[in-house]
Amino acid sequence: MHRMIAHGGWSAIPPVDKKIEMRNLGSWRVGDGLIRENRVVEDLLQMYRQSGVDVIARIRAFNKVRAEFALKQEQHDDIIAQNAVF
């Protein structure tokens, strides 16, 4: 299946205004002659790759910010503990 990701994007994928291939896997559970459940898994990494999003770079940037925040939080907690009155 092909999709055009334009305007506001789709499923956290930014708009790229070009046709991309969508790979997915779907399954259905049937009971009493009716579809009772439908599950679809999209290959989001493939769509990110086609739209030019570097997922690994984003994860690295997120982890760097998270580590800096944790260090600041730890320093803040140390200051609070030093000034605590018991």
C-alpha beads as a LAMMPS data file, in Angstrom:
LAMMPS data file: protein, C-alpha beads

86 atoms
85 bonds

1 atom types
1 bond types

-500.0 500.0 xlo xhi
-500.0 500.0 ylo yhi
-500.0 500.0 zlo zhi

Masses

1 110.0

Atoms # bond

1 1 1 0.000 0.000 0.000
2 1 1 1.184 3.538 -0.669
3 1 1 0.268 6.672 1.216
4 1 1 0.939 10.362 0.777
5 1 1 1.967 11.988 4.063
6 1 1 1.091 15.662 3.715
7 1 1 -0.352 18.550 5.728
8 1 1 -0.086 17.749 9.465
9 1 1 1.647 14.382 9.061
10 1 1 0.405 11.001 10.210
11 1 1 1.051 8.929 13.328
12 1 1 3.924 11.159 14.516
13 1 1 5.512 11.088 11.044
14 1 1 6.108 14.601 9.715
15 1 1 4.645 15.621 6.342
16 1 1 7.014 14.872 3.467
17 1 1 4.704 15.532 0.507
18 1 1 5.836 12.420 -1.329
19 1 1 4.412 8.957 -1.799
20 1 1 5.819 6.365 0.601
21 1 1 5.326 2.632 0.848
22 1 1 3.426 1.356 3.872
23 1 1 4.201 -2.158 5.028
24 1 1 1.763 -3.677 7.460
25 1 1 0.442 -6.928 8.796
26 1 1 -3.201 -7.478 9.607
27 1 1 -5.073 -10.265 11.303
28 1 1 -8.712 -10.895 12.051
29 1 1 -10.390 -13.035 14.666
30 1 1 -13.713 -14.446 13.549
31 1 1 -16.379 -15.744 15.896
32 1 1 -19.919 -16.869 15.068
33 1 1 -19.388 -15.856 11.455
34 1 1 -18.525 -12.239 12.363
35 1 1 -15.260 -10.357 12.581
36 1 1 -14.767 -9.908 16.321
37 1 1 -11.303 -8.393 16.312
38 1 1 -9.000 -6.733 13.789
39 1 1 -5.326 -5.999 14.519
40 1 1 -2.973 -4.125 12.231
41 1 1 0.748 -3.543 12.798
42 1 1 2.409 -0.790 10.761
43 1 1 6.136 -0.791 9.987
44 1 1 6.720 2.708 11.368
45 1 1 10.510 2.463 11.195
46 1 1 10.312 1.905 7.441
47 1 1 7.998 4.902 7.069
48 1 1 10.349 7.047 9.173
49 1 1 13.271 5.947 6.986
50 1 1 11.414 6.938 3.814
51 1 1 10.420 10.315 5.248
52 1 1 14.012 11.141 6.226
53 1 1 13.599 10.899 10.011
54 1 1 16.735 9.608 11.770
55 1 1 15.216 7.609 14.623
56 1 1 18.592 6.683 16.160
57 1 1 19.677 10.350 16.290
58 1 1 16.397 11.262 17.982
59 1 1 16.829 8.499 20.571
60 1 1 20.384 9.655 21.289
61 1 1 19.238 13.269 21.699
62 1 1 16.397 12.187 23.997
63 1 1 18.724 10.077 26.140
64 1 1 21.230 12.935 26.405
65 1 1 18.542 15.338 27.632
66 1 1 17.172 12.700 29.992
67 1 1 20.647 12.086 31.477
68 1 1 21.239 15.833 31.925
69 1 1 17.859 16.185 33.642
70 1 1 18.602 13.258 35.958
71 1 1 21.950 14.824 36.926
72 1 1 20.301 18.185 37.655
73 1 1 17.587 16.448 39.682
74 1 1 20.228 14.564 41.674
75 1 1 22.126 17.807 42.373
76 1 1 18.872 19.468 43.445
77 1 1 18.043 16.580 45.772
78 1 1 21.533 16.825 47.331
79 1 1 21.057 20.551 48.021
80 1 1 17.651 19.903 49.588
81 1 1 19.098 17.110 51.747
82 1 1 21.970 19.338 52.915
83 1 1 19.563 22.096 53.959
84 1 1 16.996 19.814 55.570
85 1 1 16.259 20.452 59.218
86 1 1 15.428 17.371 61.264

Bonds

1 1 1 2
2 1 2 3
3 1 3 4
4 1 4 5
5 1 5 6
6 1 6 7
7 1 7 8
8 1 8 9
9 1 9 10
10 1 10 11
11 1 11 12
12 1 12 13
13 1 13 14
14 1 14 15
15 1 15 16
16 1 16 17
17 1 17 18
18 1 18 19
19 1 19 20
20 1 20 21
21 1 21 22
22 1 22 23
23 1 23 24
24 1 24 25
25 1 25 26
26 1 26 27
27 1 27 28
28 1 28 29
29 1 29 30
30 1 30 31
31 1 31 32
32 1 32 33
33 1 33 34
34 1 34 35
35 1 35 36
36 1 36 37
37 1 37 38
38 1 38 39
39 1 39 40
40 1 40 41
41 1 41 42
42 1 42 43
43 1 43 44
44 1 44 45
45 1 45 46
46 1 46 47
47 1 47 48
48 1 48 49
49 1 49 50
50 1 50 51
51 1 51 52
52 1 52 53
53 1 53 54
54 1 54 55
55 1 55 56
56 1 56 57
57 1 57 58
58 1 58 59
59 1 59 60
60 1 60 61
61 1 61 62
62 1 62 63
63 1 63 64
64 1 64 65
65 1 65 66
66 1 66 67
67 1 67 68
68 1 68 69
69 1 69 70
70 1 70 71
71 1 71 72
72 1 72 73
73 1 73 74
74 1 74 75
75 1 75 76
76 1 76 77
77 1 77 78
78 1 78 79
79 1 79 80
80 1 80 81
81 1 81 82
82 1 82 83
83 1 83 84
84 1 84 85
85 1 85 86
